């Protein structure tokens, strides 16, 4: 059974870590954050699962009830949000070029491959290189620092100027940079990368703008080797009823790039190997409600679920108030 770790905050604000396998879950004695537990594992030269096994078991806990009560947090955080970076890669999944190509084809002749299709095909050809070799680099984008990460049940808030707030159901890798600059993958989490697809559709060079948005991650950190095949469902609820629903696939078997290749091309930059930093790296998706003509609105709720995660990721959609921006000469 897969080991999952969760972060919990009690009614009095006390932080704890929960270990879950199958339907059983219990608190870990002496563990207050997954970050601290990972630091301990790195210092001791053991795996995260071994560090968990070294903790005494505390009381049993019902994680479904704790999620409903709003006591489960995102499975990673940092005391200084500037030391958590949210980044991602696109055009990584088989079929992911179709939706993107629909957005961009109007700017090109029908017989001409768009830049997106060219990038997707390059990844399809050389995104899974042989072990020890380097493959084609993927599309890459920056979403923000840790202040932009929201947890299960929290509102995904689009800026006042946003033209769209659209879901992107996918997996995210969670990493901690060790004292010597080595990136350690702690595990993967269910995620909603959340983007502004209307802005991106206007001009694909605005992709960078469209990605500077919040993102949500599910409560469970799946520890160990990520599953090669993940099947899930993404849906949008409006007034309690399902507005849109579609299955999605993820995992390396459904991707045009290997995780190792995506990780290499992110962490090859030394600025992303700063000791103590946390990285949440989104691996991409091929399933968007926007591609089916759905226009979301405030009050809608996104819901993403996929085995082997046992808890869904649910987040309502909101919009920030208009804030004037004034730049002053000093």
Secondary structure, DSSP 8 states (H G I E B T S, - for coil): --EEEEEEE-TT--EEEEEEETTEEEEETT---HHHHHHHHHHHT--HHHHHHTS-EEEE--HHHHHHTT-EE-S---SSGGGEEEEEEES-BTTHHHHHHHHHGGGS-TTS--HHHHHHHHHHHHSS--TTS-----EEEEEEEGGGEE-TT--EEE-TT-S--B--EEEEEEEEE-TTS-EEEEEEEEEE--B-HHHHHH-GGGHHHHH-S-EEEEEEEE-SS--S-EEEEEEEEETTEEEEEEEEEESGGGBSS-HHHHHHHHHTSGGG--TT-EEEEE---S--SGGGT----TT-EEEEEETT--S-EEEEEEE-----------
